[in-house]
């Protein structure tokens, strides 16, 4: 009974993160740094989304990869449902694919490293997952090559200085992706604090299990 309640708690937490991120992604950051308009690079959703990796890692630590995958599938279902309601089909495909594959990679990396230093599995799992998530979402959503998923966005494909300040130019979506990834890395590092604080509460599954 306790195990079922804990599993349900993880599913609820993952659902809340996905819902919050889908809402917050509509709100750009105000202000600027070093000449960069933050609203052109980031939304508040970039800060909430990496919490999904914390939920996945805590589930993986306590129950193992099979249960963690079930929690991810639940989050994936919510992500697809919300994306279909509030976004174009291309964005829905990009969002769902990025979430699912990024989280599954996180689970795989975490499980391989769970016997090592306490911080290595959650940190590297979230970092690898974030890289894949960002690459899939922004390329599927905006790269001209993936027009098969839906019409291209001319604004996203316009060449602009990278991050708005560099001399080199690239399609605008490249700057969006770099800004998003930078935040995910920072938040991934910060998420080690709650993970470490919960280690004495959430007991790990046996290392030999898979």
C-alpha positions as CSV (number, residue, x, y, z in Angstrom):
1,X,0.0,0.0,0.0
2,X,2.8,2.4,0.9
3,X,4.6,1.6,-2.3
4,X,1.5,2.3,-4.4
5,X,1.0,5.6,-2.6
6,X,4.6,6.6,-3.2
7,X,4.4,5.6,-6.8
8,X,1.2,7.7,-7.2
9,X,3.0,10.6,-5.5
10,X,5.7,10.5,-8.1
11,X,3.2,10.4,-10.9
12,X,1.4,13.4,-9.5
13,X,4.6,15.3,-9.1
14,X,5.6,14.5,-12.7
15,X,2.2,15.6,-13.9
16,X,2.4,18.9,-12.0
17,X,5.9,19.6,-13.4
18,X,4.7,19.0,-17.0
19,X,1.5,21.1,-16.5
20,X,3.5,24.0,-14.9
21,X,6.1,23.9,-17.6
22,X,3.5,24.1,-20.3
23,X,1.9,27.1,-18.7
24,X,5.2,28.9,-17.8
25,X,6.6,28.4,-21.3
26,X,4.2,31.1,-22.5
27,X,5.9,33.7,-20.3
28,X,9.2,35.1,-21.5
29,X,11.8,36.4,-19.0
30,X,11.9,40.2,-18.5
31,X,15.0,42.3,-18.7
32,X,18.4,41.9,-20.3
33,X,21.9,40.7,-19.5
34,X,25.1,42.0,-21.3
35,X,22.9,43.3,-24.1
36,X,20.9,40.1,-24.5
37,X,17.1,40.4,-24.2
38,X,16.2,37.5,-22.0
39,X,12.7,37.4,-23.5
40,X,14.2,36.5,-26.9
41,X,16.0,33.5,-25.4
42,X,14.1,32.1,-22.4
43,X,10.7,31.5,-20.8
44,X,10.0,30.7,-17.2
45,X,9.3,27.1,-18.3
46,X,13.0,26.6,-18.8
47,X,13.4,26.7,-15.0
48,X,10.5,24.4,-14.1
49,X,11.0,21.7,-16.7
50,X,14.4,20.3,-15.3
51,X,12.6,19.4,-12.1
52,X,11.2,16.5,-14.1
53,X,14.6,15.0,-14.0
54,X,14.7,15.2,-10.2
55,X,11.4,13.3,-10.0
56,X,12.6,10.7,-12.4
57,X,15.9,10.2,-10.5
58,X,14.2,9.9,-7.1
59,X,11.8,7.3,-8.6
60,X,14.7,5.5,-10.1
61,X,16.7,5.5,-6.8
62,X,13.8,4.2,-4.8
63,X,12.1,1.8,-7.2
64,X,14.5,1.2,-10.1
65,X,14.3,1.9,-13.8
66,X,11.1,0.0,-14.6
67,X,9.0,2.0,-12.3
68,X,10.8,5.2,-13.3
69,X,9.8,4.5,-16.9
70,X,6.2,4.1,-15.8
71,X,6.3,7.6,-14.2
72,X,7.8,9.0,-17.4
73,X,5.1,7.4,-19.6
74,X,2.5,9.1,-17.4
75,X,4.2,12.4,-17.8
76,X,4.5,11.8,-21.5
77,X,0.8,11.2,-21.8
78,X,0.1,14.5,-20.0
79,X,2.6,16.3,-22.2
80,X,1.1,15.0,-25.4
81,X,-2.5,15.8,-24.3
82,X,-1.5,19.4,-23.3
83,X,0.5,20.0,-26.4
84,X,-2.3,18.9,-28.7
85,X,-4.6,21.3,-26.9
86,X,-2.4,24.4,-26.8
87,X,0.2,23.9,-29.6
88,X,0.6,23.1,-33.2
89,X,1.0,19.4,-34.3
90,X,4.7,20.1,-35.0
91,X,5.3,21.5,-31.5
92,X,3.3,18.6,-30.0
93,X,5.5,16.1,-31.8
94,X,8.7,17.9,-30.7
95,X,7.6,18.3,-27.1
96,X,6.5,14.7,-26.7
97,X,9.5,13.2,-28.4
98,X,12.0,15.4,-26.5
99,X,10.4,14.6,-23.1
100,X,10.1,10.9,-23.6
101,X,13.6,10.3,-25.1
102,X,15.3,12.7,-22.7
103,X,13.8,11.2,-19.7
104,X,14.5,7.6,-20.8
105,X,18.1,8.5,-21.4
106,X,18.3,10.0,-17.9
107,X,17.0,6.7,-16.5
108,X,19.5,4.6,-18.4
109,X,22.5,6.8,-17.4
110,X,21.3,7.0,-13.8
111,X,21.0,3.2,-13.6
112,X,24.5,2.6,-14.9
113,X,26.0,5.0,-12.4
114,X,23.9,4.4,-9.3
115,X,26.7,2.5,-7.6
116,X,29.1,5.4,-7.9
117,X,29.4,8.7,-6.0
118,X,25.9,9.8,-4.9
119,X,26.0,12.9,-7.1
120,X,27.3,11.3,-10.3
121,X,24.1,9.4,-11.3
122,X,21.6,12.3,-10.9
123,X,23.9,14.9,-12.3
124,X,25.1,13.1,-15.4
125,X,21.7,11.5,-16.0
126,X,20.0,15.0,-16.0
127,X,22.8,16.5,-18.1
128,X,22.7,13.9,-20.8
129,X,18.9,13.9,-20.7
130,X,18.9,17.7,-21.0
131,X,21.2,17.7,-24.0
132,X,19.1,15.2,-25.8
133,X,15.8,16.9,-24.8
134,X,17.0,20.3,-26.1
135,X,18.4,18.9,-29.3
136,X,15.3,17.0,-30.2
137,X,12.8,19.7,-29.2
138,X,14.4,22.6,-31.0
139,X,15.4,20.7,-34.1
140,X,12.1,19.0,-34.5
141,X,10.1,22.2,-33.8
142,X,12.1,24.7,-35.8
143,X,14.9,23.2,-38.0
144,X,14.0,23.5,-41.7
145,X,15.0,19.9,-42.3
146,X,12.1,18.6,-40.2
147,X,9.4,20.4,-42.2
148,X,7.8,17.0,-42.6
149,X,6.4,17.5,-39.1
150,X,4.7,20.8,-40.1
151,X,5.3,24.2,-41.7
152,X,8.5,26.0,-40.9
153,X,8.5,29.1,-38.8
154,X,10.2,31.9,-40.8
155,X,10.9,33.9,-37.7
156,X,12.8,31.0,-36.1
157,X,14.8,30.4,-39.2
158,X,16.0,34.0,-39.6
159,X,19.8,34.4,-39.2
160,X,20.7,36.5,-36.2
161,X,23.9,36.9,-34.1
162,X,24.1,33.8,-31.8
163,X,22.6,34.7,-28.4
164,X,22.1,38.2,-29.8
165,X,25.7,39.3,-29.0
166,X,28.1,37.2,-31.0
167,X,29.5,38.1,-34.4
168,X,28.7,34.6,-35.8
169,X,25.2,34.2,-37.1
170,X,22.8,31.2,-37.0
171,X,19.1,30.6,-37.3
172,X,17.3,32.2,-34.3
173,X,16.2,28.9,-32.9
174,X,19.9,28.0,-32.3
175,X,20.1,30.8,-29.8
176,X,16.8,29.7,-28.2
177,X,18.2,26.2,-27.8
178,X,21.5,27.4,-26.3
179,X,19.7,29.6,-23.8
180,X,17.3,26.8,-22.8
181,X,20.2,24.3,-22.4
182,X,22.2,26.7,-20.3
183,X,19.3,27.1,-17.8
184,X,18.8,23.3,-17.8
185,X,22.4,22.8,-16.8
186,X,22.3,25.3,-14.1
187,X,19.0,24.0,-12.7
188,X,20.4,20.4,-13.0
189,X,23.2,21.4,-10.7
190,X,20.9,23.1,-8.2
191,X,18.6,20.0,-8.2
192,X,21.5,18.1,-6.5
193,X,20.7,20.0,-3.3
194,X,17.1,18.5,-2.8
195,X,18.3,15.2,-4.2
196,X,21.1,15.1,-1.6
197,X,18.8,16.2,1.2
198,X,16.3,13.4,0.4
199,X,18.9,10.6,0.3
200,X,18.4,9.7,3.9
201,X,14.7,9.6,3.5
202,X,14.4,7.8,0.1
203,X,16.3,4.5,0.4
204,X,17.9,3.1,-2.8
205,X,16.9,-0.1,-4.5
206,X,19.6,-2.9,-4.5
207,X,22.4,-2.1,-6.9
208,X,22.1,-5.5,-8.6
209,X,18.5,-5.0,-9.6
210,X,17.6,-3.8,-13.2
